[in-house]
Amino acid sequence: MAGDIELREVREEDEPVFFAQQNDPDAARMAAFPIRDREAHAAHWRKVRATPGALVRTVLSGGRIAGNVGSFERSGRRLVGYWIGRDFWGRGVATRALALFLEIERTRPLDAFVAKHNAGSIRVLEKNGFVRIEDGAPPGEDGVEEWLMRREG
């Protein structure tokens, strides 16, 4: 259940679990995010952890790594994103993890881009006070349509 959710600092040993979670084709399709090979994924996490101003946390559920949540600056916006492994879907883990993260990340407004077809993630954002403010960028080469959602307070 979502009651046993904790956030902690990301550790180097978390990366193999994050890699396995993002390597799930169904999860990648749902998130509309390309699967990275092992080296590209490891390089991404080295960069994330070294980026000034980035705030990232490992999500634990019952002591197990359920995924990650973080925020970062891009094009003048403070963005939030999260990835929860499929084993933890449908149990409120993402909703609770984001709620806990929002207690740490106090920047407002806080934005999130979400694929229009990702109803689960849209619901997670809505439950945490995000509202759709506009369509995101026009579909790219991958054809993904996004919404921009924002939390003001």
Secondary structure, DSSP 4 states (H G I P E B T S, - for coil): -GGGEEEEE--GGGHHHHHHHHT-HHHHHHHT-PPPPHHHHHHHHHHHHHSTT-EEEEEEETTEEEEEEEEEEETTEEEEEEEE-GGGTTTTHHHHHHHHHHHH---SSEEEEEETT-HHHHHHHHHTT-EEEEE-SPP-TT---EEEEEE--
